[in-house]
Amino acid sequence: MNGAGPGAAAGAGPGAQDLNLVRTFLAVYRAGSFTAAAQVLGISQPTVTTQVKALERQSGRELFTRLPRGVAPTPYAHDLAARVAGPLDALLAATGHDPAEAGPPAPVHLAGPAEVLCLRVLPALAPLVADGLRLRVTPGLTDPLLDGLRAGRYDLVLATSRPRGRTLPSAPLLDEEFVLVAAPVWAERLGDRVTTEGPGVLHPVPLIAYAEDLPIVRRFWRHVFEQRLNCRAAVTLPDLRGVLAAVAGGAGFSVLPRYLCEAELAAGALVALLEPEDPPINTAYLVQRPGVPENPHVTRVRDHLLRLGPTW
């Protein structure tokens, strides 16, 4: 997309540009597509396209290149966003509706892995709910949830990896230590062969996994065994609580976060098949929808979780 006009002043700053055009540009930059930005702004996709082209004509610079899915910001767009995002967010916050006049705050839309939401996040937020906080919670996988965050469907997403790029503000929330586990019936059959012979002895044992591409198990194999995983899952379930139940029931083996299965390990319902000196650790991030939140409870939830996260 190249919207430079014959009379454009190359490199013109945003001070000479219409505020609505800059706001639309920033929405596209943060959402990653014209369609998602249109949903966030409540306008049509053709209007978004027209406004971005108008801003390109005024600046004399290309802002986005089209991708198979969405758009990618140009270097100039990155620079422009860095200069206008803070002042524009502050201006919109200062000129927005007074929350006290608009009635009670809307629910905070929170999304993330089901097991972390249920075992860590919702208990932590219980005091806020008792104090009037309203929540709408959606479980799911990180990549689709981040797409939803960009499109404005969620306020906060708990992501199992740091979002790529600079469009989504994120902060580390908690660290997960992973452990290779099976029920006692399998542990007795295997003995210490995983330690002495390596991971190949697990090939006859059914693998229970979170997803078809085995992200958690593959990470464990790379980190601990320094080799690629070469097996398929017997069962996949996008809720680690279900994976835990299947493994504890004797279905096979898996790799689980220690916080999730520590009670079963202590009770003997699960056995760690290996205790590496350097277990793999994964950091989960709390990701916020770009911009200054209109709902003050979004900031309240974010700050509360970030205070508690290191204690989990």
C-alpha positions in Angstrom: 0.0 0.0 0.0 1.6 3.3 -1.1 -0.5 6.4 -0.5 2.0 9.2 -1.0 0.4 12.1 -2.8 2.2 14.6 -5.1 1.9 17.3 -2.5 2.7 15.3 0.6 5.4 16.5 2.9 7.6 13.5 3.5 7.9 12.6 7.1 5.2 15.0 8.3 4.6 14.6 12.0 1.3 13.7 13.5 0.7 17.2 14.8 -0.5 18.2 11.3 -2.8 15.2 10.9 -6.4 14.6 11.8 -6.9 13.0 15.2 -9.3 10.4 13.9 -6.9 9.3 11.3 -4.2 8.8 13.9 -6.6 7.0 16.2 -7.5 4.6 13.4 -3.9 4.1 12.5 -3.1 3.2 16.1 -6.0 0.7 16.2 -4.7 -1.1 13.0 -1.2 -1.1 14.4 -2.3 -2.7 17.7 -4.9 -5.1 16.2 -2.7 -6.3 13.3 -5.5 -6.1 10.7 -8.0 -3.6 9.2 -10.9 -5.9 10.1 -10.0 -6.3 13.7 -9.4 -2.5 14.0 -12.8 -1.8 12.6 -14.4 -4.1 15.3 -12.5 -2.3 18.0 -13.5 1.2 16.7 -17.0 0.3 15.8 -16.7 1.5 12.2 -16.7 -0.3 8.9 -13.6 -1.9 7.4 -13.7 0.3 4.3 -13.7 3.3 6.5 -10.6 2.1 8.3 -8.9 1.5 4.9 -9.9 5.0 3.7 -8.6 6.7 6.8 -5.2 4.8 6.8 -4.8 5.8 3.1 -5.6 9.4 4.0 -2.9 9.3 6.7 -0.4 7.8 4.3 -1.1 10.6 1.8 -0.6 13.3 4.5 2.6 11.7 5.9 4.0 10.7 2.5 4.9 7.4 4.0 3.7 3.8 3.7 2.3 2.6 7.0 1.4 -1.1 6.4 2.2 -4.0 4.1 -0.4 -6.6 3.5 0.1 -10.2 4.7 -1.9 -13.3 4.0 -3.5 -12.6 7.4 -3.6 -9.0 8.4 -1.0 -6.4 7.9 2.6 -5.7 9.1 3.7 -2.2 10.2 6.5 -0.5 8.3 9.5 1.0 10.2 7.9 4.4 9.9 4.7 3.0 11.4 6.6 1.6 14.4 8.2 5.0 14.9 4.9 6.9 14.5 3.1 4.5 17.0 5.9 5.0 19.5 5.5 8.8 19.3 1.7 9.1 19.3 0.4 6.1 21.4 1.1 7.6 24.9 -0.3 11.1 24.2 -3.3 9.8 22.2 -4.2 7.3 25.0 -3.9 10.1 27.6 -6.0 12.4 25.5 -8.8 9.9 25.0 -8.8 9.0 28.7 -9.0 12.7 29.6 -11.8 13.5 27.2 -13.8 10.2 27.7 -16.9 9.7 29.7 -16.7 9.9 33.5 -17.1 6.3 34.7 -19.1 7.6 37.7 -21.7 9.0 35.3 -21.8 5.9 33.1 -23.0 3.5 35.8 -21.2 0.5 37.2 -18.1 -0.6 35.3 -18.5 -3.3 32.7 -17.3 -6.8 33.3 -13.6 -7.5 32.9 -13.1 -10.0 30.1 -10.2 -12.3 31.1 -8.9 -15.3 29.1 -6.2 -18.0 29.4 -5.5 -21.7 29.9 -8.4 -23.3 31.8 -6.3 -24.9 34.5 -4.4 -21.8 35.4 -7.6 -19.8 35.4 -9.4 -22.3 37.7 -6.6 -23.2 40.1 -4.7 -19.9 40.4 -6.5 -16.9 38.9 -10.1 -17.2 40.0 -9.2 -18.0 43.6 -6.9 -15.0 43.6 -9.6 -12.7 42.3 -12.3 -14.0 44.7 -11.9 -11.1 47.1 -12.3 -8.6 44.2 -15.5 -10.4 43.0 -16.8 -10.2 46.6 -16.1 -6.5 46.5 -18.1 -5.9 43.3 -15.8 -6.9 40.4 -17.7 -8.5 37.5 -15.8 -11.1 35.4 -16.3 -12.8 32.1 -13.8 -15.7 31.8 -12.9 -17.5 28.6 -10.6 -20.6 28.5 -8.5 -21.4 25.4 -5.1 -21.6 23.7 -2.7 -18.7 23.7 -2.6 -17.8 20.0 -6.3 -17.6 19.3 -6.8 -15.7 22.6 -4.2 -13.1 21.6 -5.9 -12.7 18.3 -9.1 -12.0 20.3 -7.3 -9.6 22.5 -6.1 -7.6 19.4 -9.7 -7.6 18.1 -11.0 -6.2 21.4 -12.8 -9.3 22.6 -10.8 -9.5 25.8 -9.2 -7.1 28.3 -6.5 -9.4 29.7 -5.1 -12.7 28.5 -2.9 -15.0 30.4 -0.4 -16.2 27.7 1.9 -19.2 27.9 4.5 -17.3 25.9 5.5 -13.6 25.4 3.6 -12.0 22.5 5.7 -11.3 19.5 6.2 -7.7 18.5 5.6 -4.5 20.4 1.8 -4.1 20.0 0.7 -5.9 23.1 1.9 -4.8 26.5 2.8 -7.8 28.7 4.4 -8.6 32.0 5.7 -11.8 33.5 3.1 -13.4 35.8 4.3 -16.8 37.0 6.9 -19.5 36.3 5.9 -23.1 35.8 8.3 -26.0 36.4 7.5 -29.1 34.3 7.8 -32.7 35.5 7.6 -36.0 33.7 4.9 -38.1 35.4 3.0 -41.4 35.2 0.8 -43.5 37.5 2.5 -46.0 39.8 1.6 -48.9 37.6 3.7 -47.5 34.8 6.5 -46.3 37.1 6.8 -49.8 38.5 7.2 -51.3 35.0 9.7 -48.7 33.9 11.8 -48.6 37.1 14.7 -46.2 36.7 15.1 -47.0 33.0 14.3 -43.4 31.9 17.3 -42.3 33.8 19.6 -45.1 32.8 18.5 -45.8 29.2 16.9 -42.5 28.1 13.5 -41.5 26.8 13.3 -44.2 24.2 11.9 -46.6 26.9 8.7 -44.5 27.0 7.8 -45.2 23.3 5.5 -48.2 24.3 3.7 -46.0 26.9 0.7 -44.0 25.7 1.4 -40.2 25.7 -1.4 -37.9 27.1 -0.9 -34.4 25.9 -2.4 -30.9 26.0 -2.4 -30.4 22.2 -1.7 -32.3 19.0 1.6 -30.5 18.4 2.8 -31.5 22.0 4.2 -28.1 23.0 4.9 -28.9 26.6 6.3 -32.4 26.0 8.5 -31.3 23.1 9.9 -28.5 25.3 10.8 -31.0 28.0 12.5 -33.4 25.5 14.6 -30.6 24.1 15.6 -29.2 27.5 16.2 -32.4 29.4 17.1 -35.0 26.8 18.5 -32.7 24.2 16.7 -34.4 21.4 13.5 -34.1 19.4 10.4 -35.9 20.5 9.5 -38.8 18.2 6.1 -40.0 19.2 2.4 -39.2 18.8 -0.2 -38.5 21.5 -2.7 -41.2 22.4 -5.0 -38.6 23.9 -5.1 -34.8 23.6 -7.2 -32.5 25.7 -6.7 -28.7 25.9 -7.2 -28.7 29.7 -4.2 -29.9 31.8 -6.6 -30.9 34.6 -8.0 -33.6 32.2 -4.5 -34.7 31.3 -3.7 -35.0 35.0 -6.8 -37.1 35.6 -6.0 -39.4 32.6 -2.4 -39.9 33.7 -3.4 -40.5 37.4 -5.9 -43.1 36.2 -3.1 -45.1 34.5 -3.7 -44.1 30.9 0.0 -43.3 30.2 2.6 -40.6 30.8 2.7 -36.8 30.3 4.6 -33.7 31.3 2.7 -31.4 33.7 3.4 -28.2 35.6 4.5 -29.2 39.1 2.0 -26.8 40.8 -0.8 -28.7 39.1 0.2 -32.2 40.2 2.1 -31.6 43.5 -0.8 -33.0 45.6 -0.9 -36.2 43.5 2.9 -36.5 43.7 2.8 -36.1 47.5 0.1 -38.7 47.8 1.7 -41.2 45.5 -1.0 -41.1 42.9 1.6 -39.9 40.4 5.3 -40.7 40.2 8.0 -38.4 38.7 9.8 -40.6 36.2 12.8 -38.3 36.2 14.1 -35.6 38.5 16.6 -33.5 36.4 18.9 -31.1 38.1 17.8 -28.4 35.7 14.0 -28.9 35.0 12.5 -26.8 32.3 10.7 -23.6 33.4 8.1 -21.7 31.4 7.1 -18.2 32.1 3.5 -17.2 31.7 2.7 -13.5 30.8 -0.3 -11.3 31.6 -1.1 -9.4 28.4 -3.3 -6.4 28.3 -5.4 -5.0 25.4 -3.5 -1.9 24.0 -4.6 1.5 25.1 -5.8 3.1 28.3 -8.7 0.9 29.6 -12.0 2.7 29.9 -12.9 0.2 32.7 -11.0 0.9 35.9 -11.5 -2.7 37.0 -9.1 -3.9 34.2 -6.2 -2.1 35.9 -7.4 -3.3 39.3 -7.4 -6.9 38.1 -4.1 -6.6 36.3 -2.3 -5.0 39.3 -3.8 -7.6 41.8 -2.6 -10.5 39.7 0.8 -9.1 39.1 1.3 -8.7 42.9 0.2 -12.2 43.6 1.8 -14.0 40.7 5.3 -14.4 42.1 3.9 -16.2 45.2 2.1 -18.9 43.2 
